[in-house]
Amino acid sequence: MNEKLVTDKQGVCLIVLFIIGSSSIVVPGLDAKKDVWLAIIISILISMPLVIISSRLHVIFPEKDLFDIIETCFGKFIGKLIVFLYTFFVFHSAAEVLRNFSQFVIVSNLSKTPLIVPMICISILIAFMVNKGINVMGRWSETFIVIPVGLILVRSLFLIPDMNINNLLPVLYNGMGPVLKGAFTSWSFPFGQTILFTMFFSKFKSKKSPYKIYTLGLLLGGILILITSLTNILVLGVSTVSISYFPSFATSERINVLTVDQRLEIVSALIFIIGQYIKISILVLCSCKGVSKIANCSDYRFIVTPTSILMVNICYYLHTSVMAFYEWVAQVFPYYALPFQMFFPIIIWVTAEVRNKYFSKP
């Protein structure tokens, strides 16, 4: 059972890396244009009640993950149906994130490399990580968290001379409508996805640990995304950011140390790769735990390799181009994710509270 134990620091590091994974290379909530910073702050505030719900579920059902909680609350038939839907959602999300990672590698550096090559390479590493379990994943995150966090701060510091405050003005020029739309988009990706951690977090050091892990992880991850997004807007301007597939990469090209071209866009690439690696690993882990729950198996490791192979195959055919991928993320994903990241968690929480109050044994 000790291999399921997550220390507070490891849990926070996992959530922070998960949040900055895909979002460190783009600007979430870009519908808000120059007010994207406000949209991100609002999305973080919207996510706070949901992380409290996640924490409360862990307190009501200690040493149980979300799949166990669902079956306990809704019974085997309905429970397994909901577990199946969640498993499909996280597996599909894993394939989408893998696609994003592979597209970045091809577009930014290896334009003549077949798309399948980075997919296979990272999938092998992901399968290895998932097989080792949450304990190793937590220790890995605890060790490597300093790299992306440090690079995000240093990157922003070096880009201060290129920043133009006029790129954020005037504030609320188009009203609150675009800001709220941007907040909804950035909530769905990445902040609302923190609910997925309930699928494998199950054992903590104390009852207060879930609240500390989820809240601190969300706030730290949110601050880092806010810093990255503000840096991109201040340096490039919203018009350039809007037409760039990977604006953080383009922003890092502006870094100039001692007036020498250093090719420091590798900074953004390294932040992105480390975050993406842990994010895809977490999504694959959730998928495997869901399949093992449906199959009534106590160990998920038997399905890790087949899941990784299937993910690569599906990922390859998901979208016809980078443009099609980002169009799906912006226009479809927020509504697609809404039931899984808001409606279902609230229903599960209310059911858990009622069951705990009226049907638990005295």
C-alpha positions as CSV (number, residue, x, y, z in Angstrom):
1,M,0.0,0.0,0.0
2,N,3.0,2.3,0.6
3,E,3.5,2.6,-3.1
4,K,0.2,4.5,-3.3
5,L,1.2,7.1,-0.7
6,V,1.7,10.6,-2.1
7,T,3.5,13.1,0.1
8,D,2.3,16.6,0.1
9,K,5.3,17.9,-1.8
10,Q,5.0,15.2,-4.5
11,G,1.3,15.9,-5.0
12,V,1.8,19.6,-5.4
13,C,4.7,19.0,-7.9
14,L,2.6,16.6,-9.9
15,I,-0.3,19.1,-10.2
16,V,2.0,22.0,-11.1
17,L,3.7,20.0,-13.8
18,F,0.4,18.8,-15.1
19,I,-1.0,22.3,-15.3
20,I,2.0,23.8,-17.1
21,G,2.3,20.8,-19.4
22,S,0.4,21.8,-22.5
23,S,-0.3,25.4,-21.4
24,S,3.3,26.6,-21.1
25,I,3.7,26.7,-24.8
26,V,0.4,28.4,-25.7
27,V,-1.7,31.2,-24.1
28,P,-4.9,29.7,-22.7
29,G,-8.0,31.9,-22.7
30,L,-6.9,33.9,-25.8
31,D,-10.6,34.7,-26.5
32,A,-10.1,37.5,-24.0
33,K,-7.4,39.1,-26.2
34,K,-5.5,41.8,-24.2
35,D,-7.4,40.8,-21.0
36,V,-6.2,37.2,-21.1
37,W,-4.5,37.8,-17.7
38,L,-7.9,38.6,-16.2
39,A,-9.5,35.5,-17.8
40,I,-6.8,33.3,-16.3
41,I,-7.3,34.7,-12.8
42,I,-11.1,34.2,-13.1
43,S,-10.6,30.6,-14.3
44,I,-8.4,29.9,-11.3
45,L,-11.1,31.2,-9.0
46,I,-13.7,29.1,-10.8
47,S,-11.5,26.0,-10.2
48,M,-11.2,26.6,-6.5
49,P,-14.6,25.1,-5.5
50,L,-13.9,22.1,-7.7
51,V,-10.5,21.4,-6.0
52,I,-12.3,21.7,-2.7
53,I,-14.8,19.1,-3.9
54,S,-12.0,16.8,-5.0
55,S,-10.4,17.2,-1.5
56,R,-13.7,16.5,0.2
57,L,-14.2,13.3,-1.7
58,H,-10.8,12.0,-0.4
59,V,-11.8,12.9,3.1
60,I,-15.2,11.1,2.9
61,F,-13.7,8.1,1.3
62,P,-10.1,7.7,2.6
63,E,-7.8,5.4,0.6
64,K,-10.2,5.3,-2.3
65,D,-9.8,6.8,-5.8
66,L,-12.5,8.3,-7.9
67,F,-13.4,5.0,-9.6
68,D,-13.9,3.3,-6.3
69,I,-16.0,6.3,-5.0
70,I,-18.2,6.2,-8.1
71,E,-19.0,2.5,-7.7
72,T,-19.6,2.9,-4.0
73,C,-22.1,5.8,-4.6
74,F,-23.9,4.5,-7.6
75,G,-23.6,0.7,-7.5
76,K,-21.9,-1.6,-9.9
77,F,-24.0,-1.2,-13.0
78,I,-24.4,2.6,-13.1
79,G,-21.0,3.0,-11.5
80,K,-19.2,1.0,-14.2
81,L,-21.0,3.0,-16.9
82,I,-19.7,6.3,-15.4
83,V,-16.3,4.8,-15.0
84,F,-16.3,3.7,-18.6
85,L,-17.2,7.3,-19.7
86,Y,-14.5,8.7,-17.6
87,T,-12.0,6.2,-18.9
88,F,-12.8,7.1,-22.5
89,F,-12.5,10.8,-21.7
90,V,-9.0,10.5,-20.1
91,F,-7.8,8.1,-22.8
92,H,-9.0,10.5,-25.6
93,S,-7.4,13.4,-23.7
94,A,-4.1,11.4,-23.5
95,A,-4.2,10.9,-27.3
96,E,-4.9,14.6,-27.8
97,V,-2.0,15.7,-25.6
98,L,0.3,13.2,-27.3
99,R,-0.7,14.7,-30.6
100,N,0.1,18.2,-29.4
101,F,3.5,17.1,-28.1
102,S,4.4,15.4,-31.4
103,Q,3.2,18.4,-33.5
104,F,5.4,20.7,-31.4
105,V,8.5,18.5,-32.0
106,I,7.8,18.4,-35.8
107,V,6.9,22.1,-36.3
108,S,9.6,23.6,-34.1
109,N,12.6,21.5,-34.9
110,L,12.2,18.3,-36.9
111,S,10.1,19.3,-39.9
112,K,11.2,16.4,-42.1
113,T,10.6,13.7,-39.4
114,P,7.4,11.6,-39.7
115,L,4.9,12.4,-37.0
116,I,4.8,8.9,-35.8
117,V,8.4,8.9,-34.6
118,P,8.1,11.3,-31.7
119,M,4.8,9.6,-30.8
120,I,6.5,6.2,-30.4
121,C,9.5,7.6,-28.6
122,I,7.6,9.5,-25.9
123,S,5.1,6.6,-25.6
124,I,7.8,4.1,-24.7
125,L,9.0,6.5,-21.9
126,I,5.5,7.0,-20.7
127,A,4.8,3.3,-20.5
128,F,7.9,2.9,-18.5
129,M,6.9,5.6,-16.1
130,V,3.3,4.4,-15.7
131,N,4.5,0.9,-15.0
132,K,6.6,2.2,-12.1
133,G,3.6,3.7,-10.4
134,I,2.5,6.9,-8.7
135,N,5.2,6.8,-6.1
136,V,8.0,6.9,-8.7
137,M,6.1,9.5,-10.7
138,G,5.8,11.7,-7.6
139,R,9.5,11.4,-6.8
140,W,10.4,12.2,-10.5
141,S,8.2,15.3,-10.3
142,E,9.7,16.4,-7.0
143,T,13.2,16.1,-8.6
144,F,12.5,17.8,-11.9
145,I,10.0,20.5,-10.9
146,V,12.8,23.0,-10.3
147,I,13.7,23.0,-14.0
148,P,10.5,24.3,-15.6
149,V,9.7,26.6,-12.7
150,G,13.2,28.1,-12.7
151,L,13.2,28.4,-16.5
152,I,9.8,30.2,-16.6
153,L,11.0,32.8,-14.1
154,V,14.4,33.3,-15.7
155,R,12.8,33.5,-19.2
156,S,10.4,36.2,-18.1
157,L,13.3,38.1,-16.4
158,F,15.4,38.1,-19.6
159,L,12.5,39.3,-21.7
160,I,11.7,42.4,-19.5
161,P,13.5,44.7,-22.0
162,D,11.3,43.5,-24.8
163,M,8.0,44.0,-22.9
164,N,5.6,46.7,-23.9
165,I,2.9,47.5,-21.3
166,N,0.7,49.0,-24.1
167,N,0.1,45.4,-25.3
168,L,-2.2,45.0,-22.3
169,L,-4.1,48.3,-22.8
170,P,-6.8,49.4,-22.8
171,V,-8.2,47.1,-20.1
172,L,-11.7,45.6,-20.8
173,Y,-11.9,47.4,-24.1
174,N,-14.4,44.8,-25.5
175,G,-16.2,44.4,-22.2
176,M,-16.6,41.3,-20.0
177,G,-18.0,39.0,-22.6
178,P,-14.7,37.9,-24.2
179,V,-13.1,37.7,-20.8
180,L,-15.7,35.3,-19.5
181,K,-15.4,33.2,-22.7
182,G,-11.6,33.1,-22.3
183,A,-12.0,32.2,-18.6
184,F,-14.3,29.3,-19.6
185,T,-11.7,28.1,-22.2
186,S,-8.7,28.3,-19.8
187,W,-10.8,26.7,-17.1
188,S,-11.5,23.7,-19.3
189,F,-7.9,23.5,-20.3
190,P,-5.9,23.2,-18.0
191,F,-7.3,24.1,-14.6
192,G,-10.5,22.1,-14.6
193,Q,-8.5,19.0,-15.5
194,T,-7.2,18.8,-11.9
195,I,-10.3,16.8,-11.1
196,L,-8.5,13.9,-12.9
197,F,-6.1,13.6,-10.0
198,T,-8.9,12.0,-7.9
199,M,-8.5,9.0,-10.2
200,F,-5.2,7.9,-8.7
201,F,-4.7,10.0,-5.5
202,S,-6.0,7.7,-2.8
203,K,-3.6,7.6,0.2
204,F,-2.3,10.8,1.9
205,K,-0.2,11.5,5.0
206,S,-3.1,13.3,6.8
207,K,-6.7,14.4,6.4
208,K,-5.6,17.9,5.6
209,S,-3.2,16.8,2.8
210,P,-5.8,16.7,0.0
211,Y,-6.8,20.3,0.6
212,K,-3.2,21.4,0.8
213,I,-2.1,19.5,-2.3
214,Y,-5.0,20.5,-4.6
215,T,-5.1,24.2,-3.5
216,L,-1.4,24.8,-3.5
217,G,-0.9,22.9,-6.8
218,L,-3.7,24.9,-8.5
219,L,-2.4,28.3,-7.3
220,L,1.2,27.7,-8.1
221,G,0.4,26.2,-11.5
222,G,-2.0,29.1,-12.2
223,I,0.6,31.7,-11.2
224,L,3.2,30.1,-13.6
225,I,0.7,30.0,-16.5
226,L,-0.2,33.6,-15.7
227,I,3.5,34.7,-15.8
228,T,4.0,32.8,-19.1
229,S,0.9,34.2,-20.8
230,L,1.6,37.8,-19.6
231,T,5.2,37.5,-20.9
232,N,4.0,36.3,-24.3
233,I,1.4,39.1,-24.6
234,L,3.8,41.8,-23.4
235,V,6.5,40.8,-25.8
236,L,4.7,39.7,-28.9
237,G,1.4,41.5,-28.6
238,V,-2.0,39.8,-28.9
239,S,-2.1,39.9,-32.7
240,T,1.1,37.9,-33.1
241,V,0.2,35.5,-30.3
242,S,-3.2,34.8,-32.0
243,I,-1.6,33.7,-35.2
244,S,1.2,31.6,-33.6
245,Y,0.8,27.9,-32.9
246,F,3.4,28.0,-30.2
247,P,3.7,31.6,-28.9
248,S,6.0,30.8,-26.0
249,F,8.5,29.3,-28.4
250,A,8.3,32.4,-30.6
251,T,8.7,34.6,-27.5
252,S,11.8,32.8,-26.4
253,E,13.4,33.5,-29.7
254,R,13.6,37.2,-28.6
255,I,15.9,36.4,-25.7
256,N,19.2,38.1,-26.3
257,V,22.1,37.6,-23.9
258,L,25.1,39.9,-24.3
259,T,23.8,40.9,-27.8
260,V,24.6,37.4,-29.1
261,D,22.0,35.1,-30.7
262,Q,21.8,32.3,-28.2
263,R,19.0,30.2,-29.7
264,L,17.4,30.2,-26.3
265,E,14.0,29.0,-27.5
266,I,15.1,25.7,-26.2
267,V,14.1,27.1,-22.8
268,S,10.4,26.9,-23.8
269,A,10.9,23.6,-25.4
270,L,12.3,22.1,-22.2
271,I,9.5,23.5,-20.0
272,F,7.0,22.0,-22.4
273,I,8.6,18.6,-22.8
274,I,9.0,18.0,-19.0
275,G,5.4,19.1,-18.4
276,Q,4.0,17.1,-21.3
277,Y,5.8,14.0,-20.2
278,I,4.2,14.0,-16.8
279,K,0.8,15.1,-18.1
280,I,0.5,12.3,-20.6
281,S,1.8,9.8,-18.1
282,I,-0.9,10.8,-15.6
283,L,-3.6,10.6,-18.3
284,V,-2.4,7.1,-19.3
285,L,-2.3,6.0,-15.7
286,C,-5.9,7.2,-15.2
287,S,-6.9,5.3,-18.3
288,C,-5.3,2.1,-17.2
289,K,-6.8,2.4,-13.7
290,G,-10.2,2.9,-15.3
291,V,-9.9,-0.2,-17.5
292,S,-8.7,-2.3,-14.5
293,K,-11.7,-1.1,-12.5
294,I,-14.1,-2.1,-15.3
295,A,-12.3,-5.5,-15.6
296,N,-12.3,-6.0,-11.8
297,C,-8.6,-6.3,-11.6
298,S,-6.5,-5.1,-8.7
299,D,-3.5,-4.2,-10.7
300,Y,-3.6,-1.9,-13.7
301,R,-0.1,-2.7,-15.0
302,F,-1.2,-5.5,-17.3
303,I,-3.0,-2.9,-19.6
304,V,-0.2,-0.2,-19.7
305,T,1.5,-1.5,-22.9
306,P,-1.7,-2.2,-24.9
307,T,-3.0,1.2,-23.8
308,S,0.1,3.0,-25.0
309,I,0.1,1.2,-28.3
310,L,-3.6,2.0,-28.9
311,M,-3.0,5.6,-27.9
312,V,-0.3,6.0,-30.6
313,N,-2.5,4.5,-33.3
314,I,-5.5,6.7,-32.4
315,C,-3.4,9.8,-31.9
316,Y,-1.9,9.6,-35.4
317,Y,-5.4,9.8,-37.0
318,L,-7.1,12.3,-34.7
319,H,-6.5,15.5,-36.8
320,T,-5.4,16.3,-40.3
321,S,-3.2,19.3,-39.3
322,V,-2.0,21.5,-36.4
323,M,-4.7,24.0,-37.4
324,A,-7.5,21.4,-37.1
325,F,-6.1,20.4,-33.7
326,Y,-6.2,23.9,-32.3
327,E,-9.7,24.5,-33.8
328,W,-10.9,21.4,-32.0
329,V,-9.3,22.5,-28.7
330,A,-10.8,26.0,-28.9
331,Q,-14.3,25.3,-30.2
332,V,-15.1,21.7,-29.1
333,F,-13.1,20.6,-26.1
334,P,-14.5,23.1,-23.5
335,Y,-18.0,21.8,-24.0
336,Y,-16.8,18.2,-24.4
337,A,-15.0,18.4,-21.1
338,L,-17.7,20.2,-19.2
339,P,-19.7,17.1,-18.0
340,F,-16.5,15.3,-16.9
341,Q,-14.8,18.3,-15.2
342,M,-17.9,20.0,-13.6
343,F,-21.2,18.2,-13.8
344,F,-20.2,14.7,-12.9
345,P,-17.9,15.8,-10.0
346,I,-20.6,17.9,-8.5
347,I,-23.2,15.0,-8.8
348,I,-20.7,12.5,-7.3
349,W,-19.9,14.9,-4.4
350,V,-23.5,15.5,-3.6
351,T,-24.3,11.8,-3.7
352,A,-21.2,11.1,-1.5
353,E,-22.3,13.7,1.1
354,V,-25.8,12.3,1.2
355,R,-24.6,8.8,1.5
356,N,-22.1,9.7,4.2
357,K,-24.7,11.5,6.3
358,Y,-27.7,9.2,6.0
359,F,-26.4,5.8,5.0
360,S,-23.1,5.4,6.7
361,K,-22.8,3.1,9.6
362,P,-22.8,4.7,13.1
